[in-house]
Amino acid sequence: METERWRAHRTTRPDPIAVAGAGALVLAVAAGWSDPLLLVLGRVVPGWAVGGVLLLGALVLFRIAAARNPPGAGRTVLRRVARGVLTTGAALGCALGALGELGAEYHVLSPTGPNGCTAVVREEAFLLAGSGEVYAVGPSGIAWGPSGSWRTDDGYRPVARGTYELSWGPSDGALLVMGSSVDPVMDGLHGVDCG
C-alpha cells in the first residue's frame, strides 16, 4: 500500500532533469530574443550563441529525462505543445540573431574601469550606413544590453579605425566615438556604467 502511494506520488512529481531542461529552454528563448553579451576570457559571445548553447543543453536534458522515465510519464499534450513553442521560439531567435551578426565586429576596449568594468563595442556596416553599440560588462562577464549606440555615414567603423577615446572616473566611464568631416558620427558620447 505504501509503495503504491509512493509510486503514485513519484509519477505526479516533475522530473528534476525535465524541469532543468525547461528552465534552460526558457533562458534560451530570453537570450535569443534579447540583446545580452557574454565576455569569457577576453572573447565576446553574443546572445544568440548563448541561446543556442542553452537550447542544445535543454534538448539534451529532455532526451535524458525521456530515457529515465517510462513512456508517456509526464508527457501531457500541454507540456509537449509548450515545449514545441518554446523550442521553436528559441531556435528562431538564435537564427535571426546569427543572421543579424553577419558583418558585425566586436572590440574589447582597454583599459578596464573600476571594479573590472569593461567596455565592449559592436560595430557593423551595410552599404552606406554603419552603426555601433557599447556594452558595459561587469565582473560577472555579462551585459544585458547596450549602454549606448551611434550611427555613421559611409559604413565608417570608428572603433575599428581607432577614432575613439575611453576614459574612466571613480565609478563609471565615458566613450567618445569620433568621425571626420566626410564620415560623421551621430550620437558619439556614451556613458559606460557597470553599476
C-alpha positions as CSV (number, residue, x, y, z in Angstrom):
1,M,0.0,0.0,0.0
2,E,2.7,2.4,1.0
3,T,4.7,1.5,-2.2
4,E,1.7,2.2,-4.4
5,R,1.3,5.7,-2.8
6,W,4.9,6.4,-3.3
7,R,4.7,5.4,-6.9
8,A,1.6,7.5,-7.5
9,H,3.4,10.4,-5.8
10,R,6.5,9.8,-7.9
11,T,4.7,9.9,-11.2
12,T,2.9,13.2,-10.4
13,R,6.1,14.9,-9.3
14,P,8.0,16.5,-12.2
15,D,11.4,15.0,-13.1
16,P,14.1,17.4,-12.0
17,I,16.1,16.9,-15.2
18,A,13.0,17.8,-17.2
19,V,12.5,20.9,-15.0
20,A,16.1,21.9,-15.6
21,G,15.6,21.4,-19.3
22,A,12.5,23.6,-19.2
23,G,14.5,26.3,-17.4
24,A,17.3,26.1,-19.9
25,L,14.7,26.4,-22.7
26,V,13.1,29.5,-21.2
27,L,16.6,31.1,-20.8
28,A,17.4,30.1,-24.4
29,V,14.3,32.0,-25.6
30,A,15.2,35.0,-23.5
31,A,18.8,35.0,-24.7
32,G,17.8,34.5,-28.4
33,W,15.3,37.4,-28.4
34,S,17.1,39.9,-26.2
35,D,20.5,41.6,-26.5
36,P,22.8,40.1,-23.9
37,L,26.5,39.7,-24.3
38,L,28.9,37.4,-22.5
39,L,32.6,38.1,-22.1
40,V,34.7,34.9,-21.5
41,L,38.5,35.2,-21.2
42,G,38.5,38.3,-23.4
43,R,36.3,36.7,-26.1
44,V,32.9,38.1,-26.8
45,V,29.9,35.6,-27.0
46,P,26.8,37.2,-28.5
47,G,23.4,36.5,-27.0
48,W,22.2,34.3,-29.9
49,A,25.2,31.9,-29.4
50,V,24.4,31.8,-25.6
51,G,20.8,31.0,-26.6
52,G,22.0,28.3,-29.0
53,V,24.1,26.6,-26.3
54,L,21.2,26.7,-23.8
55,L,18.8,25.3,-26.5
56,L,21.2,22.4,-27.2
57,G,21.5,21.8,-23.4
58,A,17.7,21.8,-23.0
59,L,17.3,19.3,-25.8
60,V,19.9,17.0,-24.2
61,L,18.3,17.3,-20.8
62,F,14.8,16.5,-22.3
63,R,16.3,13.4,-24.0
64,I,17.9,12.2,-20.7
65,A,14.6,12.8,-18.9
66,A,12.7,10.8,-21.5
67,A,15.2,7.9,-21.2
68,R,14.9,7.8,-17.4
69,N,11.1,7.8,-17.2
70,P,8.6,5.2,-18.6
71,P,7.0,6.0,-21.9
72,G,4.2,8.6,-21.6
73,A,5.2,9.6,-18.0
74,G,4.6,13.4,-17.5
75,R,4.1,13.9,-21.2
76,T,0.8,15.7,-21.5
77,V,-0.3,17.4,-24.6
78,L,0.0,20.8,-23.0
79,R,3.6,20.2,-22.0
80,R,4.5,19.0,-25.5
81,V,2.9,22.0,-27.1
82,A,4.6,24.4,-24.7
83,R,8.0,22.7,-25.2
84,G,7.5,22.8,-29.0
85,V,6.5,26.5,-28.9
86,L,9.5,27.4,-26.7
87,T,11.9,25.3,-28.8
88,T,10.7,27.0,-32.0
89,G,10.9,30.4,-30.4
90,A,14.5,29.8,-29.1
91,A,15.6,28.3,-32.5
92,L,14.1,31.2,-34.4
93,G,15.6,33.8,-32.0
94,C,19.0,32.2,-32.4
95,A,18.8,32.0,-36.2
96,L,17.7,35.6,-36.6
97,G,20.3,36.8,-34.1
98,A,23.0,34.9,-36.1
99,L,21.7,36.5,-39.3
100,G,21.9,39.9,-37.7
101,E,25.6,39.3,-36.8
102,L,26.7,39.0,-40.4
103,G,29.4,41.6,-40.9
104,A,29.5,42.6,-37.2
105,E,32.8,43.1,-35.4
106,Y,33.3,43.1,-31.6
107,H,36.1,45.1,-29.9
108,V,37.1,44.7,-26.2
109,L,38.4,48.1,-25.2
110,S,41.1,48.8,-22.8
111,P,41.8,49.9,-20.2
112,T,39.3,48.4,-17.9
113,G,37.5,50.6,-15.4
114,P,36.7,50.5,-11.7
115,N,35.8,47.1,-10.3
116,G,36.8,45.3,-13.6
117,C,34.2,47.1,-15.7
118,T,35.0,46.5,-19.4
119,A,33.7,48.4,-22.4
120,V,32.8,46.2,-25.4
121,V,31.9,47.6,-28.7
122,R,29.9,46.0,-31.5
123,E,30.2,47.7,-34.9
124,E,28.5,46.8,-38.2
125,A,28.2,48.4,-41.6
126,F,25.9,47.7,-44.6
127,L,26.1,49.6,-47.9
128,L,26.4,53.3,-47.0
129,A,25.3,53.1,-43.3
130,G,27.1,52.0,-40.2
131,S,26.2,51.6,-36.6
132,G,27.7,50.7,-33.3
133,E,26.8,49.9,-29.7
134,V,28.8,50.0,-26.5
135,Y,28.2,47.4,-23.7
136,A,29.3,47.8,-20.1
137,V,30.4,44.3,-19.0
138,G,30.8,43.9,-15.2
139,P,32.9,41.4,-13.3
140,S,30.3,38.7,-13.9
141,G,31.1,38.9,-17.6
142,I,27.5,39.6,-18.6
143,A,26.0,42.7,-20.2
144,W,22.2,42.6,-20.5
145,G,22.0,45.2,-23.2
146,P,23.9,48.1,-24.8
147,S,24.7,51.2,-22.9
148,G,24.5,53.4,-25.9
149,S,24.5,53.4,-29.7
150,W,25.6,55.5,-32.7
151,R,25.2,55.8,-36.4
152,T,27.8,56.5,-39.0
153,D,27.9,57.5,-42.6
154,D,29.5,55.6,-45.5
155,G,29.8,52.4,-43.4
156,Y,32.5,54.0,-41.2
157,R,33.6,52.0,-38.2
158,P,35.2,54.5,-35.8
159,V,36.4,52.0,-33.1
160,A,37.9,49.7,-35.7
161,R,39.8,52.7,-37.1
162,G,40.9,53.9,-33.6
163,T,39.0,57.2,-33.6
164,Y,37.6,57.0,-30.1
165,E,38.5,57.9,-26.5
166,L,37.7,55.9,-23.5
167,S,38.1,57.5,-20.1
168,W,37.2,56.2,-16.6
169,G,36.3,58.1,-13.5
170,P,36.0,56.7,-9.9
171,S,32.7,54.9,-10.6
172,D,32.0,54.9,-14.3
173,G,33.4,55.8,-17.7
174,A,32.8,57.7,-20.9
175,L,33.3,56.6,-24.5
176,L,33.6,59.3,-27.1
177,V,33.3,58.0,-30.7
178,M,34.6,60.4,-33.3
179,G,34.3,60.6,-37.1
180,S,35.7,63.0,-39.7
181,S,34.2,65.8,-41.9
182,V,33.5,63.2,-44.6
183,D,32.5,60.3,-42.2
184,P,30.4,61.9,-39.4
185,V,29.3,60.0,-36.3
186,M,25.9,60.8,-34.9
187,D,25.4,60.5,-31.1
188,G,29.1,59.9,-30.3
189,L,29.2,60.3,-26.5
190,H,28.2,57.4,-24.3
191,G,28.3,56.6,-20.6
192,V,29.8,53.2,-19.6
193,D,28.5,52.1,-16.2
194,C,28.6,48.6,-14.8
195,G,26.8,49.6,-11.6
